[in-house]
Amino acid sequence: MSNPTDKAVEEFMSGLIHRNPAEEEFHQAVREVVQSVMPVVLDKKAYQDAQILERMTEPDRIVIFRVTWETDDGQLRANRAWRVQFNNAIGPYKGGLRFHPSVTQSILKFLGFEQVFKNSLTGLPMGGAKGGSNFNPKGKSEREVMRFCQSRMTELHRHSGKDTDIPAGDIGVGAREISYLFGQFKRLENGFTGVLTGKGLEFGGSLLRKEATGYGCVYFCENMFKHIDDSIEGKSVSISGSGNVAIYAAEKAIELGAKVVTLSDSGGFIYDQDGSDQDKLAFVKDLKEGKRGRISEYADKYSGAEFHAGQRPWGVPVDVALPCATQNEISVDEAQTLLDNGVKAVGEGANMPTVLDGAHLFTDAGILYGPAKAANAGGVAVSGLEQSQNSARLSWSREEVDERLQDIMKNIHERCVEFGETKDGMNYVNGSNVGGFIKVADAMLAHGAV
Ligand code: NDP
């Protein structure tokens, strides 16, 4: 290991792994960032003297608590819940809540860490946080979900506030859960403030918030294509997931003239060789947002579509892949398969959906690879706009929010180019990591030893 940057990365990572044993997702997320920003840190003594990298990889605090709730038949259940307040150097903590049985502290630390950089990239004054619980909303009744959310907020409200920490949705936390959480916050605080984002339109939500992550991801891809004088129009697209991000990524891709051929859930994926359209998507929205059904029902309804049980969609040859389900859902082999099949662009709607070596394959191949921090920042950006509307006590039109979202995604793309383009080509991973890092690091330097 003769290269001083590689040596510094390995030294830093061995300390981090020692301090945070068995947190593999967190190690992975930090390693990806440190590989990009180490040259910048080695170049600036002030960052080294202030231990900026060590401080940025240590959350400001982690709150862990028990959530006790009652089932419909009167039994008590207890789940574990967390809020990881990672960094508030440039604004109040902001980041989603995830309810899924797979949630661990490592997953929430990786998500909170990434959120710091993502929020910085949006240009809005937002720090980074993430929270969640190992509670599984699937199979629970409406009232059980309500009781869980109320019990969770009974603790969480102590750590939340419009100038302190503003949670939002993520996997397993949609409009229904945010509404129950907000109702309980309002009751406990006796105050109506914009303390959660993703709220219903009737009580302070923003138009286009639910569409924002998926739309933003496609806008980011379109910016990447424009940079090489191309467009997403006419391209074939595979999408994983059929939740909030996936549905609206599909909607925008179809609107811009692309052909969306896959969607998935944890049961498998559907391949629709004719391409999905807005009518078929309306069926998926109803299935997923209303009936909480399975994606296999798409293939039951549309005869041109096939369902592949227990598989992910990355074996289907496409021009553009949009992973929109969960972390580490593209393995090294799947990344290689996508490349072998001629993929031109990958836009990450989900957080850290590609394993680190798979991400290196995409970067080395020189395809348009939009990493999550940049490509899925549209959701938190519109959350930031929801807070602005709440503070000003007004509501912007759908067109106004969409225009701002498009501007933000364009600006994020420009910041990636500013920090990621070299004579060897464009590297969006370095661009987003360094672009997000500098603003937070400089704010921390300015604040002194806090
Ligand atoms: P949803 O809960 O709405 O949907 C998640 C989708 O992914 C579902 O189709 C789900 O299938 C599937 N999925 C989840 N876990 C797995 C798994 N382990 N294996 C296979 N499929 C899985 O979540 P979102 O759409 O909100 O979030 C998706 C991703 O986007 C996450 O990585 C999230 O962090 C990220 N993200 C979300 C933002 C937002 O605004 N919502 C903002 C930025 C990023 P099933 O129903 O079978 O579980």
Residues whose N, C-alpha, C, O or C-beta is under 5 A from the ligand:
A	BS01	NDP	G169 D170 I171 G172 T213 G241 S242 G243 N244 V245 A246 S264 D265 S266 G267 C324 A325 T326 Q327 G349 A350 N351 N376 G379
